[in-house]
Amino acid sequence: MENCKFYETSTGRRIAYHQAQGKGPAVVFLGGFKSDMEGSKALFLEAWAKAEGRAFLRFDYSGHGQSSEDFVEGCIGDWAADAQEIVSALTDGPQILVGSSMGGWISLLLARLMPAKVHALVGVAAAPDFTEDSMWEAFDEEQRTRLLQDGRVELPSEYDDGPYIITRKLIEDGRNQLVLRAPLPLPFTVRLLQGTADEDVDVSVALRLLDHADGDDIRLTLVKDADHRFSTPECLAMIVSAIEEVSR
């Protein structure tokens, strides 16, 4: 397998990435919470992009995959900053942002931070504001007390060998990154894909985002029985179709 390259951010974080050159509009894949750029969606989309001669970028946020730093020291603001720097430094012109789960939140933050760099946005089980609406809201009083006193709590995960460690920093920083509490202009084509069997991001989140965002061409597709991974052959084909649609 081709070795990844590294980009050093202004804060000294080393961000691992793979980039394929080609025609535009280029595609940037933004992964999920505690995931990495070797996931099935990222690799499938890279293979598709190369076959089509399309420019493509995938990378690991700091604390994820092959990038530097410790995951538990990171937060949404750090990972959005990683994405902003690497997109600014490594890409030319407006990009199609494909955000999976947390990557959907990051893509919305990039749309707010650097709208001129966004050609279109494709959200796959996008999870905006999840640190507040999914984590903090679901904590019981004991967990909230432990988080505030000890600085962390542990949550079980079906996607990883060990539990998710949720830090006070993650929750408190997340409140500074919320996108569903203030105007959210998306003045470009947006396609949102959401499975009805997603146990991590409820359909109500997708509906809330659709209702809240302001734009002339925003559409949501609900896929019956699709789960959070959204990586069956049929689901992957839908992501590609969405990218092709917003490329026009």
Order of alpha helices (4+ residues) and beta strands (2+ residues): beta-beta-beta-alpha-beta-alpha-beta-alpha-beta-alpha-beta-beta-alpha-beta-alpha-beta-alpha
